[in-house]
């Protein structure tokens, strides 16, 4: 993981981007079709920072930041998926938008691994809305972030 840029501190100037998530099995998007991973592909023309929320053996954890160049894919979790639901929050460093949702988890400006989702602000963290990814209990999954202009095309 790489430290997020200082752009994050200017989030009040961001405008909301339309959430466009394409998810599917990693077949054809991975160098090895047999790999079982959670991957995220930045299909936009911008640099994007990504945070991930999920359950592990100890409970809820959020991690970030993965910084992806335009049209770059990154493995967020290696190995067979152990949960059905994962949560993603992403920021567009170049155009100032974000992909988020209604599931609030803890984040921070720099690289992080945070256990638990309670009392984010009281514990000194930021609180952001993540969107839910339902993997349908598949062993591997790929999430694609797309530009708002391509949303209609991408969801067909």
RODO-2510 file (C-alpha; in nm, 4 decimals, decimal comma):
residues 156
     n   res          X          Y          Z
     1     x     0,0000     0,0000     0,0000
     2     x     0,1089     0,3545    -0,0716
     3     x     0,0336     0,6683     0,1287
     4     x    -0,2572     0,8723    -0,0055
     5     x    -0,1786     1,2192    -0,1364
     6     x    -0,2535     1,5369     0,0549
     7     x    -0,5455     1,5819    -0,1819
     8     x    -0,7497     1,3960     0,0752
     9     x    -0,7494     1,7017     0,3005
    10     x    -0,9287     1,8980     0,0319
    11     x    -1,2262     1,6592     0,0253
    12     x    -1,4720     1,9409     0,0975
    13     x    -1,4079     2,0680    -0,2556
    14     x    -1,4919     1,7337    -0,4102
    15     x    -1,8083     1,6756    -0,5973
    16     x    -1,9756     1,3414    -0,5822
    17     x    -1,9171     1,1039    -0,8698
    18     x    -2,1773     0,8521    -0,9677
    19     x    -2,1015     0,5110    -0,8258
    20     x    -2,0416     0,2730    -1,1100
    21     x    -1,9354    -0,0690    -0,9979
    22     x    -1,8958    -0,3645    -1,2228
    23     x    -1,8191    -0,6837    -1,0411
    24     x    -1,7589    -1,0306    -1,1712
    25     x    -1,5323    -1,3254    -1,1546
    26     x    -1,1708    -1,2372    -1,2229
    27     x    -1,1640    -1,4543    -1,5338
    28     x    -0,9894    -1,2685    -1,8124
    29     x    -0,8871    -0,9768    -1,5895
    30     x    -0,6094    -1,1539    -1,4079
    31     x    -0,2787    -1,2825    -1,5386
    32     x    -0,3766    -1,6229    -1,4016
    33     x    -0,7433    -1,7203    -1,4489
    34     x    -0,7117    -1,9785    -1,1698
    35     x    -0,6102    -1,7162    -0,9107
    36     x    -0,8558    -1,6560    -0,6279
    37     x    -0,8323    -1,2935    -0,5151
    38     x    -1,0279    -0,9755    -0,4565
    39     x    -0,9139    -0,7310    -0,7251
    40     x    -1,0068    -0,3753    -0,8088
    41     x    -0,9597    -0,2198    -1,1526
    42     x    -0,9476     0,1546    -1,2045
    43     x    -1,1074     0,1916    -1,5477
    44     x    -1,1048     0,5723    -1,5257
    45     x    -0,8643     0,8257    -1,6726
    46     x    -0,7686     0,9447    -1,3218
    47     x    -0,5442     0,8328    -1,0411
    48     x    -0,7571     0,6715    -0,7684
    49     x    -0,7001     0,5915    -0,4003
    50     x    -0,8844     0,2877    -0,2604
    51     x    -0,9749     0,1749     0,0916
    52     x    -1,1218    -0,1672     0,1719
    53     x    -1,3386    -0,2858     0,4613
    54     x    -1,3928    -0,6532     0,5430
    55     x    -1,4235    -0,9098     0,8228
    56     x    -1,1247    -1,1134     0,9304
    57     x    -1,0794    -1,3639     1,2134
    58     x    -1,0734    -1,0862     1,4755
    59     x    -1,3698    -0,8836     1,3421
    60     x    -1,4041    -0,5796     1,1137
    61     x    -1,0973    -0,4183     0,9622
    62     x    -1,0434    -0,1350     0,7140
    63     x    -0,7240    -0,0917     0,5152
    64     x    -0,5910     0,1687     0,2759
    65     x    -0,4603     0,3210     0,0626
    66     x    -0,3964     0,1433    -0,2608
    67     x    -0,3112     0,4060    -0,5230
    68     x    -0,4007     0,3007    -0,8760
    69     x    -0,2998     0,4676    -1,1981
    70     x    -0,5579     0,5047    -1,4755
    71     x    -0,6613     0,1662    -1,6174
    72     x    -0,4603    -0,0253    -1,3581
    73     x    -0,5789    -0,3305    -1,1631
    74     x    -0,4571    -0,4220    -0,8166
    75     x    -0,5072    -0,7252    -0,5931
    76     x    -0,6524    -0,6031    -0,2628
    77     x    -0,6759    -0,9443    -0,0946
    78     x    -0,4825    -1,2504    -0,2057
    79     x    -0,6268    -1,5997    -0,1893
    80     x    -0,9766    -1,7437    -0,1844
    81     x    -1,2347    -1,5009    -0,0478
    82     x    -1,3602    -1,5876     0,3000
    83     x    -1,6616    -1,3510     0,3108
    84     x    -1,9532    -1,2731     0,0866
    85     x    -1,9513    -0,8959     0,1456
    86     x    -1,6672    -0,6459     0,1098
    87     x    -1,6781    -0,2671     0,1329
    88     x    -1,4957    -0,0140    -0,0862
    89     x    -1,4356     0,3604    -0,0666
    90     x    -1,2354     0,5328    -0,3396
    91     x    -1,1285     0,8888    -0,4172
    92     x    -1,0446     1,0453    -0,7519
    93     x    -0,7190     1,2326    -0,6983
    94     x    -0,7299     1,4141    -1,0318
    95     x    -1,0918     1,5284    -1,0651
    96     x    -1,1975     1,5449    -0,7042
    97     x    -1,4793     1,2936    -0,6677
    98     x    -1,5377     0,9768    -0,4735
    99     x    -1,7068     0,6386    -0,4877
   100     x    -1,8835     0,5685    -0,1601
   101     x    -2,1975     0,4336    -0,0028
   102     x    -2,4019     0,3960     0,3137
   103     x    -2,1775     0,1640     0,5127
   104     x    -1,9652     0,3823     0,7417
   105     x    -1,6186     0,2607     0,8339
   106     x    -1,3033     0,4204     0,9719
   107     x    -1,0253     0,5593     0,7521
   108     x    -0,7381     0,8010     0,7887
   109     x    -0,5392     1,0267     0,5618
   110     x    -0,2265     0,8100     0,5481
   111     x    -0,1700     0,4357     0,5093
   112     x    -0,3789     0,2472     0,7648
   113     x    -0,5111    -0,0765     0,9058
   114     x    -0,7916    -0,0086     1,1537
   115     x    -0,9700    -0,2724     1,3605
   116     x    -1,3383    -0,2114     1,4325
   117     x    -1,5813     0,0424     1,2917
   118     x    -1,7160     0,1941     1,6112
   119     x    -1,6462     0,5491     1,7300
   120     x    -1,4164     0,6394     1,4405
   121     x    -1,3987     1,0093     1,5255
   122     x    -1,3528     0,9513     1,9002
   123     x    -1,0625     0,7175     1,8219
   124     x    -0,8948     0,9824     1,6045
   125     x    -0,9941     0,8445     1,2636
   126     x    -1,2021     0,9772     0,9770
   127     x    -1,5407     0,8204     0,8955
   128     x    -1,6382     0,7523     0,5350
   129     x    -1,9258     0,5790     0,3593
   130     x    -1,8219     0,2632     0,1746
   131     x    -2,0237     0,0842    -0,0931
   132     x    -2,1037    -0,2832    -0,0534
   133     x    -1,9706    -0,5485    -0,2888
   134     x    -2,1704    -0,8728    -0,2843
   135     x    -1,9459    -1,1485    -0,4179
   136     x    -2,2183    -1,4117    -0,3999
   137     x    -1,9687    -1,6252    -0,2050
   138     x    -1,7448    -1,6678    -0,5090
   139     x    -1,3788    -1,7572    -0,4508
   140     x    -1,2550    -1,4566    -0,6509
   141     x    -1,4051    -1,1246    -0,7571
   142     x    -1,3089    -0,8107    -0,9463
   143     x    -1,4584    -0,4663    -0,8858
   144     x    -1,4268    -0,2052    -1,1604
   145     x    -1,4456     0,1688    -1,0992
   146     x    -1,5628     0,3561    -1,4089
   147     x    -1,6027     0,7188    -1,5147
   148     x    -1,9535     0,8600    -1,4602
   149     x    -1,9877     0,9273    -1,8352
   150     x    -1,9435     0,5549    -1,9037
   151     x    -2,1854     0,4370    -1,6346
   152     x    -2,4770     0,3553    -1,8650
   153     x    -2,2497     0,1745    -2,1076
   154     x    -2,0660    -0,0109    -1,8315
   155     x    -2,3755    -0,1385    -1,6527
   156     x    -2,5304    -0,2954    -1,9599
***
